[in-house]
Amino acid sequence: MPRPDPAAGMLGRMARRFEYKVVQLREGMIGGKLSADKLEKVLNNEAADGWQLRTITSADVKGRIGPGGVEGLLVTFERPVG
């Protein structure tokens, strides 16, 4: 019986194309924390549209008022194209 070629499986994954989406989530402007409920809602909404979580990164995210940033998250999703 012939053995599977590991390189063939790898080429199949490499040939697959993906698209990406980044969502910015900010903590509250005045001392509020980003809630787990808010994050869970975003994850479930994106999953319903076929997006899969790729990474979550802590970052300074531009605030709505003034030049400074606030603590937040960059949430990156991916899904196959086509």
SVG drawing of the C-alpha trace seen along z (x, -y; Angstrom):
<svg xmlns="http://www.w3.org/2000/svg" viewBox="-24 -66 31 68">
<polyline fill="none" stroke="black" stroke-width="0.4" points="0.0,0.0 1.5,-3.4 2.3,-5.8 0.8,-9.3 3.1,-12.0 3.4,-14.6 4.5,-17.2 1.3,-16.8 -0.8,-17.6 1.4,-20.7 1.1,-21.9 -2.7,-21.6 -2.7,-23.8 -0.3,-26.3 -2.3,-26.6 -5.4,-27.5 -6.2,-31.3 -7.4,-33.2 -8.8,-36.6 -8.3,-38.4 -10.3,-40.8 -9.0,-42.9 -11.4,-44.2 -10.4,-46.8 -11.9,-46.5 -11.2,-49.3 -11.5,-49.4 -13.8,-52.2 -12.5,-55.7 -12.8,-56.3 -11.6,-53.4 -13.8,-50.7 -12.5,-47.3 -13.2,-45.4 -15.8,-42.8 -15.5,-39.1 -19.2,-39.3 -18.3,-41.9 -15.4,-39.8 -17.5,-36.7 -20.2,-38.5 -17.7,-39.7 -16.2,-36.2 -19.6,-34.5 -20.8,-37.2 -17.8,-36.8 -17.9,-32.9 -21.5,-33.1 -20.2,-34.8 -17.5,-32.1 -14.6,-33.9 -12.2,-31.9 -10.2,-33.5 -6.5,-33.8 -4.9,-36.0 -5.7,-38.4 -3.1,-41.1 -3.0,-43.8 -2.4,-47.2 -2.9,-50.9 -6.0,-51.8 -6.8,-55.3 -9.5,-56.9 -12.5,-58.8 -11.5,-62.0 -8.0,-63.5 -4.7,-62.4 -3.9,-59.6 -4.7,-55.9 -6.4,-53.6 -5.6,-50.0 -7.5,-47.6 -7.3,-44.5 -6.7,-43.8 -8.7,-40.7 -7.7,-39.0 -9.9,-36.6 -9.4,-34.5 -11.5,-32.5 -10.9,-30.7 -11.6,-32.6 -14.1,-31.1"/>
</svg>
